[in-house]
Amino acid sequence: GIQVEQSPPDLILQEGANSTLRCNFSDSVNNLQWFHQNPWGQLINLFYIPSGTKQNGRLSATTVATERYSLLYISSSQTTDSGVYFCAPRWEKLVFGQGTRLTINP
Amino acid sequence: DGGITQSPKYLFRKEGQNVTLSCEQNLNHDAMYWYRQDPGQGLRLIYYSQIVNDFQKGDIAEGYSVSREKKESFPLTVTSAQKNPTAFYLCASSLIQGAGEQYFGPGTRLTVT
């Protein structure tokens, strides 16, 4: 079946640090979404990005569909960035990875 | 305010009882989805609906049922046949199925004892 692999599984950083989260997927995709799940469980849409690069404030994402990976960059981390980050490539439907748990310490 | 609402936020039930989780959206989206999340895991698709009066099984449909009588509403029933019903349940919608960005509701945490 289709596989989605996210790395690293856990990441602990100090406030102000930068980070790169990676998502590998096993087949070419129609599209891809990145989400942030906050401590209350709410999934917040970050990016809808089938290919190329998008930026939104301190966050940016790049998807290289031909090489089957996507990257999420977080710069100047804040404690409110803590939570779990999911990528979800879409074939007929979204398929979620296991997530990267990010902890930002003050 | 446009969005997706789920109720209740927390739900407790005894084993052997059916329970229905509510999901409503006012985004005028045709497609709606139900996902299950277990601790430390990603989301898995239970059921989805492309249009009113139509729905399809996802990857883990056994022990669940749905209905789609109105465009705005997609309730999920967790039946007594579901072996491990305790989980976090998330509802989502998108403009059309198979394309477009999916948006999620706040979720319902179901505990069955």
Contacts between the chains, C-beta under 8 A, distances in Angstrom:
chain1	res1	chain2	res2	distance
A	4	B	42	7.8
A	30	B	98	7.6
A	30	B	99	7.1
A	31	B	99	7.4
A	33	B	101	6.5
A	33	B	102	6.7
A	35	B	104	7.6
A	40	B	106	7.4
A	41	B	37	7.8
A	41	B	88	5.9
A	41	B	90	7.8
A	41	B	106	7.1
A	41	B	107	4.7
A	41	B	109	7.4
A	42	B	104	7.3
A	42	B	106	5.2
A	42	B	107	7.0
A	43	B	90	6.7
A	43	B	104	4.1
A	45	B	101	6.5
A	45	B	103	6.4
A	45	B	104	7.9
A	48	B	101	4.4
A	86	B	42	6.1
A	86	B	43	7.4
A	88	B	43	7.7
A	88	B	102	7.9
A	90	B	98	7.8
A	92	B	98	5.9
A	93	B	33	7.8
A	93	B	45	5.9
A	93	B	48	6.8
A	93	B	58	7.3
A	93	B	97	8.0
A	93	B	98	7.4
A	94	B	43	7.9
A	94	B	45	7.5
A	94	B	102	6.1
A	96	B	42	3.5
A	96	B	43	4.5
A	96	B	44	7.5
A	97	B	42	5.6
A	98	B	40	7.8
A	98	B	41	6.4
A	98	B	42	5.1
A	99	B	41	8.0
A	99	B	42	5.8
